[in-house]
Amino acid sequence: KAHIGVYYKVEKPTYHDRIKEVQERIGREEVIQNLIDVCKPKAI
């Protein structure tokens, strides 16, 4: 039953899970962009 539950969750993510996934993806992109901005040489 546990396996079916996991499989079902993977196949049909809830609205909340989808929002959370999108927020995490946006958060990672913001972090990466901030790192790029910090690592850029100031004088170009």
C-alpha positions as CSV (number, residue, x, y, z in Angstrom):
1,K,0.0,0.0,0.0
2,A,2.9,2.4,0.8
3,H,4.3,1.8,-2.7
4,I,0.9,2.6,-4.3
5,G,0.6,5.7,-2.2
6,V,4.1,7.0,-3.3
7,Y,3.3,6.0,-7.0
8,Y,0.0,7.9,-6.8
9,K,1.6,10.9,-5.4
10,V,4.3,10.9,-8.1
11,E,1.7,10.4,-10.9
12,K,-0.8,12.9,-9.6
13,P,0.8,15.7,-7.6
14,T,-1.5,17.9,-5.6
15,Y,-2.0,21.6,-6.3
16,H,0.0,22.4,-3.1
17,D,2.9,20.1,-4.1
18,R,3.0,21.8,-7.5
19,I,3.1,25.3,-6.0
20,K,5.8,24.2,-3.6
21,E,7.8,22.7,-6.5
22,V,7.6,25.9,-8.5
23,Q,8.5,28.0,-5.4
24,E,11.6,25.9,-4.8
25,R,12.6,26.1,-8.4
26,I,12.2,29.9,-8.4
27,G,14.1,30.1,-5.1
28,R,17.0,28.1,-6.5
29,E,17.2,30.3,-9.6
30,E,17.3,33.4,-7.5
31,V,20.1,32.0,-5.3
32,I,22.1,31.1,-8.4
33,Q,21.5,34.5,-9.9
34,N,22.6,36.1,-6.7
35,L,25.8,34.0,-6.7
36,I,26.5,35.0,-10.3
37,D,26.0,38.7,-9.4
38,V,28.3,38.4,-6.4
39,C,31.0,36.5,-8.3
40,K,31.0,39.0,-11.3
41,P,34.0,41.3,-11.4
42,K,32.9,44.7,-10.3
43,A,34.9,46.5,-13.0
44,I,34.0,45.4,-16.6
